[in-house]
């Protein structure tokens, strides 16, 4: 799951969209949204658009809230934290950072860090598009898959989960939809160099069980490196 001072921190200018052998023709978000991508706020088009070869996207900010208020879920969330999926803490004003990296196969990998008072938590994922649908594979081994439906709402991006599955190597095992995810991301109304994100996970019985929401700025950085050759999680088991 990935979500503005868009000028590169290096002072360089990223190659233009569509430059031959420099960047993918379309980002995973463009592929999933199709023509609707152009309805996004221009600042969000920069964030959700393609990252040029040899560049990464990085952002940082402050989340007003991050975590779960349900103590009963802490053992499960602690296991998911070890897998770099979710976490059991709940705090306010949590410093946050994200790094987006394009992969050689056209997917997009992200690492998110949350600096809680007593420890740092990490969330990892890789997004791909399969049969026109955005799929987000979560965790260190990318073993938990969430299918996502995208829509543009008043210039912002809304994602809603449509399916869950466990990935073990190349085997995909559908899971019951025990939880639903929604993400809303938009340009900050008072500062167009920043963007607001609100991610919520809910269940039928406990309602909202996990949330992080706040604001961050995002930039592109030239690395001079090469694209990641392939997605993590193509082999191995579990999340």
PyMOL commands that set and color helices and strands:
alter all, ss='L'
color gray80, all
select helices_A, chain A and resi 28-39+42-48+71-82
alter helices_A, ss='H'
color red, helices_A
select strands_A, chain A and resi 55-67+90-102+108-115+120-130+133-138+144-153+156-168+171-175+180-187+194-203+207-222
alter strands_A, ss='S'
color yellow, strands_A
deselect
rebuild
show_as cartoon
